[in-house]
Amino acid sequence: GFYVAGGGHDIWDAFDGFQFVYREWTGSFDMRARVESLEGTHEWAKACLMARETLEGGSRHVDVLTTQTDGQNLYNQQWRDTTDGASASKPGAERISPVTYPNAWIRLTREEDDTSEIKCYLSQDGVNWEFYNAHTIPVDDFDGGLPETLYVGLAVTSHDNGAATPLSEAVYQSF
């Protein structure tokens, strides 16, 4: 498993602040993990699986996340379609709650035939997956679609950048 601790103001708005354990990946992927726990400092602390275009704060990305049970207590998918642009997510009514720690399985996939579409799934056992959402990063004249090679991995944000604030801590299994 992985223990990931991180601060940062959020994975949201036009610029992200978080801890990211990642690797570069080219082509299709099927990335999944069981989030065993998330202890945070804010109701919007997050543990995520993420695929990002770059390591810059305003990078285009897609993630699937969990929040802590004594916070928002939900699963969601979030994304940024344009570099340094606004973030977006599934609307509140479409978010799934409660998070089923220690069996909060999350999954992101990308297929060869559409490298700009990222699908996300949820599970309580890591075997039976429920499709949650698919998001396609739009092609435009400036950014194009997502590149063939992305940074993929585990992310944690505390949603609080205060120097005296403890870090949020996530334990991931079966990544």
Backbone torsions as a table, in degrees:
resi	resn	phi	psi	omega
1	GLY	NA	177.1	179.4
2	PHE	-127.6	135.5	170.0
3	TYR	-107.2	121.2	-179.1
4	VAL	-125.9	123.4	177.0
5	ALA	-115.3	140.3	-178.6
6	GLY	-159.0	153.4	172.0
7	GLY	-103.2	-141.9	176.8
8	GLY	99.2	148.9	-175.3
9	HIS	-73.0	-26.8	177.4
10	ASP	160.9	169.0	165.7
11	ILE	-109.3	86.2	-171.5
12	TRP	-176.8	178.1	-177.6
13	ASP	59.7	-145.0	-176.4
14	ALA	-100.4	-1.5	-176.2
15	PHE	-152.3	125.9	-174.8
16	ASP	-93.6	151.5	172.7
17	GLY	-138.0	114.1	-173.7
18	PHE	-169.2	173.7	172.9
19	GLN	-103.1	136.8	-173.8
20	PHE	-135.0	121.7	172.7
21	VAL	-103.5	114.4	-166.6
22	TYR	-143.0	172.0	167.4
23	ARG	-146.3	156.6	173.9
24	GLU	-77.4	140.7	-179.2
25	TRP	-139.7	132.5	179.2
26	THR	-108.5	133.7	175.3
27	GLY	87.1	-151.8	-176.6
28	SER	-73.8	157.0	175.1
29	PHE	-151.4	160.3	173.4
30	ASP	-139.0	95.9	-172.1
31	MET	-108.5	126.8	-179.1
32	ARG	-143.0	153.3	178.3
33	ALA	-157.4	154.7	171.9
34	ARG	-100.1	120.3	174.6
35	VAL	-86.2	106.5	-178.1
36	GLU	-74.8	-37.8	-179.2
37	SER	-160.6	155.8	171.8
38	LEU	-142.4	117.9	174.9
39	GLU	-111.9	118.1	-174.0
40	GLY	-122.6	177.1	-178.5
41	THR	-109.1	-4.7	-175.1
42	HIS	-149.0	153.5	-179.1
43	GLU	-62.6	-19.8	177.7
44	TRP	-105.0	17.6	170.4
45	ALA	-58.0	144.5	-172.8
46	LYS	-135.4	145.3	165.9
47	ALA	-118.1	129.1	-171.3
48	CYS	-136.7	156.8	155.9
49	LEU	-100.7	133.9	-173.5
50	MET	-138.5	145.5	169.3
51	ALA	-122.8	121.6	-177.3
52	ARG	-126.8	152.1	179.0
53	GLU	-73.4	-43.6	-180.0
54	THR	-138.5	177.7	175.3
55	LEU	-94.4	5.5	176.9
56	GLU	-73.6	151.8	-176.3
57	GLY	-61.3	-29.1	-178.7
58	GLY	-99.4	19.6	-176.5
59	SER	-63.0	147.5	169.9
60	ARG	-68.6	142.5	-178.1
61	HIS	-161.4	167.3	170.1
62	VAL	-136.8	136.9	176.4
63	ASP	-140.6	161.3	168.3
64	VAL	-122.0	134.9	-168.5
65	LEU	-134.2	161.8	166.6
66	THR	-123.1	153.1	171.7
67	THR	-118.6	167.0	-174.8
68	GLN	-72.5	152.1	-176.1
69	THR	-67.0	-28.1	176.6
70	ASP	-93.7	19.0	175.7
71	GLY	-122.3	-125.7	178.6
72	GLN	-69.7	-29.8	176.3
73	ASN	54.8	58.5	-178.4
74	LEU	-149.8	163.3	168.2
75	TYR	-102.2	149.2	176.6
76	ASN	-159.5	162.8	170.3
77	GLN	-116.7	134.6	179.2
78	GLN	-129.5	160.8	-178.8
79	TRP	-160.3	163.0	170.8
80	ARG	-130.2	118.6	-174.7
81	ASP	-83.1	-30.0	-178.4
82	THR	-126.5	144.7	179.0
83	THR	-57.5	129.6	-178.4
84	ASP	62.2	18.2	179.1
85	GLY	-94.0	-176.0	-179.8
86	ALA	-71.7	154.2	174.5
87	SER	-92.6	160.8	177.8
88	ALA	-146.1	167.1	179.4
89	SER	-157.1	175.0	172.2
90	LYS	-61.2	141.9	178.8
91	PRO	-64.6	157.4	-176.5
92	GLY	-50.9	-40.9	-177.7
93	ALA	-68.0	-19.0	-178.8
94	GLU	-99.1	-0.3	178.4
95	ARG	-78.2	148.3	-177.0
96	ILE	-104.2	133.5	-179.1
97	SER	-144.8	149.2	2.0
98	PRO	-87.8	166.5	173.3
99	VAL	-75.5	138.3	-171.8
100	THR	-101.9	50.3	175.5
101	TYR	-58.0	142.0	4.9
102	PRO	-88.8	14.3	-178.5
103	ASN	-117.7	50.0	179.1
104	ALA	-94.9	85.3	-178.8
105	TRP	-84.2	131.8	176.8
106	ILE	-128.8	152.0	-173.6
107	ARG	-150.4	138.2	172.6
108	LEU	-123.5	139.4	176.4
109	THR	-133.9	151.7	171.0
110	ARG	-139.0	135.0	-177.7
111	GLU	-109.9	150.0	-176.9
112	GLU	-54.8	-36.0	-173.4
113	ASP	-76.0	-13.4	177.9
114	ASP	-150.6	84.4	-173.0
115	THR	-74.2	-8.1	177.2
116	SER	-95.7	-4.7	177.6
117	GLU	-99.8	127.6	176.7
118	ILE	-116.4	125.2	178.7
119	LYS	-103.2	147.7	175.4
120	CYS	-129.0	149.3	-175.7
121	TYR	-136.4	158.5	177.1
122	LEU	-129.7	152.4	179.2
123	SER	-154.1	157.6	173.2
124	GLN	-107.5	-4.8	-178.7
125	ASP	-135.7	-3.2	179.5
126	GLY	76.3	3.6	179.3
127	VAL	-116.8	-50.1	-179.3
128	ASN	-96.2	107.2	-174.5
129	TRP	-102.3	137.6	175.5
130	GLU	-106.3	122.6	175.8
131	PHE	-62.8	132.3	-179.0
132	TYR	-109.2	-48.1	-177.4
133	ASN	-168.4	156.9	170.1
134	ALA	-127.0	135.9	177.0
135	HIS	-128.2	133.1	177.6
136	THR	-108.9	121.8	173.1
137	ILE	-69.2	120.6	-174.8
138	PRO	-68.9	151.2	174.7
139	VAL	-86.4	129.5	174.4
140	ASP	-137.4	172.9	-174.7
141	ASP	-65.1	-29.0	-176.0
142	PHE	-87.6	-52.6	-173.3
143	ASP	-96.1	-24.0	-172.8
144	GLY	68.9	-165.9	175.0
145	GLY	-84.6	-171.4	176.7
146	LEU	-68.6	142.6	177.8
147	PRO	-71.3	166.1	179.8
148	GLU	-64.4	-35.2	-179.6
149	THR	-105.0	128.0	179.5
150	LEU	-126.8	166.5	169.8
151	TYR	-96.3	123.2	-177.7
152	VAL	-126.3	143.5	178.1
153	GLY	167.1	-155.9	-173.7
154	LEU	-104.1	133.3	-178.3
155	ALA	-128.7	148.1	174.7
156	VAL	-139.4	135.7	171.9
157	THR	-133.4	144.2	179.2
158	SER	-88.3	-18.0	-176.0
159	HIS	66.9	22.8	-178.9
160	ASP	-155.0	118.0	-176.4
161	ASN	-96.1	9.4	-177.3
162	GLY	-62.7	136.2	-177.5
163	ALA	-61.4	-30.8	-178.4
164	ALA	-88.6	-2.9	-176.4
165	THR	-82.1	131.6	175.5
166	PRO	-65.7	162.0	178.6
167	LEU	-78.1	153.9	169.2
168	SER	-82.3	149.3	-174.1
169	GLU	-131.8	127.6	177.6
170	ALA	-122.4	142.5	173.4
171	VAL	-114.8	121.5	178.5
172	TYR	-110.4	138.0	174.9
173	GLN	-122.4	158.5	171.8
174	SER	55.0	39.0	178.3
175	PHE	-75.4	NA	NA
